[in-house]
């Protein structure tokens, strides 16, 4: 049984909300975005923020896409492709709002996607192993 709210899977709702917020935040004009300070001496890199944001997107995409029991990680591959295509599109769509399309941002996005996919795969594997140990082979 899957967790749902009014018939919609929670994974799909979480992905939709996250993606909308991510799109809005990446399309705020550059002059309106303040640098992110952890302390007076440490500023968080723009590339780190890109990687973390796209890791979250890749994780949620993998979770939201249906999983076929005969090919359990096909959704992960599909999520990676969607994530990379969106990263390219996102960089291009930033140009009209006064931001720049940057290859380094795209690389950071792709590294974040890879991390998000690996994280999803690891979490899924651990959950399946836990389920099998608690409830027997399913």
Order of alpha helices (4+ residues) and beta strands (2+ residues): beta-beta-alpha-alpha-alpha-alpha
